[in-house]
Amino acid sequence: MPRTIIEPFRIKSVEPLRWTTREERLQLLRAAHCNLFLLPAADVLIDLLTDSGTGAMSTHQWAAIMEGDESYAGSKSFDRFRNSVQDIFGYRNVIPTHQGRAAERILFGVMCKKGDVVPNNTHFDTTRANIEFVGAEAVDLVISEGRDPRVKHPFKGNMDVGALEQLIQRVGRERIPLVMLTVTNNSGGGQPVSMDNVRQVSSLCKRHRIPLYFDACRFAENSYLIRLRESGYESKSPKQIAQEMFSYGDGCTMSAKKDGMANIGGFLCTNDDLLAQQEKDLLILTEGYPTYGGLAGRDLEAIAVGVQEALEEDYLRYRIASTAYLGNHIAEQGVPIVQPPGGHAIYIDARAFLPHIPVEQFPGVALAAELYLEGGIRSVEIGTLMFGAAAKMDLVRLAIPRRVYTQSHIDYVVEIILEVWKKRASIRGLKLKYEAPFLRHFTAKLEPS
Ligand SMILES: Cc1ncc(COP(=O)(O)O)c(C=O)c1O
């Protein structure tokens, strides 16, 4: 097989990018108070803010959209959506939602109450918020290797099974309505969970009669990383791996904005019919009738095709290789990143990149601002601005939208990061001018300190 991995698609419709000068970017950065969330997207050259809802759809998805059945109840699009999801996930009940967090709100609203405890490898922020909203406690139990950016381990997203056992002993199974596994572990660097770990967590849950749910946003990337890194899976297809993984659980939440390859949408699955009935009752209250759940028929069609396309081998080979390509090319030159490269994003360790900037002066935000100034690249800080004093690391996440950028775009990103790396000693820290009482990173205003 040739060594060069190419984008497994050709481009039929293009969206022009707008160049800005360094002087313009300096003005734009000032106007945005050094917070890249406050930039107009039109002034961004390469947008790596998120991989959520930012992917490009295929010709098959656009064609399916034209088949969208917009009937309020019992639409054909829902049948196609449910059949496609069931083919991969295997769960009895499939409930559409407008995005991942709506599935979370309904799941925890039905399953959890005040005083309950929900373990996960690492809760994504909306997952944690929805658990805390019902008065329950969200506990992160990722293995210790998953908390150290420099440690290389093939499955840094794994759950610490011993810690889970201890938690169950300590609080009692009655207070744990469900256990979750996030595949891949977004908040822990997009790191995968191994099939062996899924099996171990599943058997522990079964022993204690606790249901196991997946946060399945990046299930296809996780499946491919299992194939690449876990013995016994080399000759299995990503779809077979996904099917096996989900067979160990009782249900899932899903944001179709990631491995659903859609710009909006999500779903909630469960094998428990009684629970599904309660979830659908809640769904009708805020999302919509159970055969559309807050989505248009055409969105259901796009997801039905997208979840299958996400599992295509050519696509996954290119997807995982292009993320690793970015990570490896900057790491080779000394740029400190979370190792090994994850599925959907590269995370730069800003504390190690800018050791002269104290944590209180937001090294991650300063680095993200510099990447924009140098080359119009938008990334996001995951650190002290986002989590306050609770932040264990200051990372800059470069999330790669699916099927959007080509290798030359990524080469450009590498070049800009290496330019900034060369002049890192001259980068200054920042101080806050304004902060909102919660989720301050979205609207904060900063200036050079
Ligand atoms: C792991 C994980 N879970 C849940 C969500 C929430 O999904 P949504 O943004 O569609 O509400 C996200 C979104 O980024 C995520 O990465």
The ligand as an SDF file (V2000), in Angstrom:
LIG
                    3D

 16 16  0  0  0  0  0  0  0  0999 V2000
  -17.7340   14.0930   25.0000 C   0  0  0  0  0  0  0  0  0  0  0  0
  -18.8700   15.0360   24.7430 C   0  0  0  0  0  0  0  0  0  0  0  0
  -20.0590   14.8100   25.3190 N   0  0  0  0  0  0  0  0  0  0  0  0
  -21.1130   15.6180   25.1020 C   0  0  0  0  0  0  0  0  0  0  0  0
  -21.0140   16.7290   24.2840 C   0  0  0  0  0  0  0  0  0  0  0  0
  -22.2240   17.6240   24.1030 C   0  0  0  0  0  0  0  0  0  0  0  0
  -22.7310   17.5780   22.8110 O   0  0  0  0  0  0  0  0  0  0  0  0
  -23.5190   18.8220   22.1800 P   0  0  0  0  0  0  0  0  0  0  0  0
  -22.5030   19.9340   21.9800 O   0  0  0  0  0  0  0  0  0  0  0  0
  -24.0550   18.3010   20.8860 O   0  0  0  0  0  0  0  0  0  0  0  0
  -24.5910   19.2210   23.1180 O   0  0  0  0  0  0  0  0  0  0  0  0
  -19.7920   17.0100   23.6600 C   0  0  0  0  0  0  0  0  0  0  0  0
  -19.6590   18.2010   22.7940 C   0  0  0  0  0  0  0  0  0  0  0  0
  -18.5900   18.7010   22.5010 O   0  0  0  0  0  0  0  0  0  0  0  0
  -18.6830   16.1390   23.8930 C   0  0  0  0  0  0  0  0  0  0  0  0
  -17.4920   16.3490   23.3240 O   0  0  0  0  0  0  0  0  0  0  0  0
  1  2  1  0
  2  3  1  0
  2 15  2  0
  3  4  2  0
  4  5  1  0
  5  6  1  0
  5 12  2  0
  6  7  1  0
  7  8  1  0
  8  9  2  0
  8 10  1  0
  8 11  1  0
 12 13  1  0
 12 15  1  0
 13 14  2  0
 15 16  1  0
M  END
$$$$
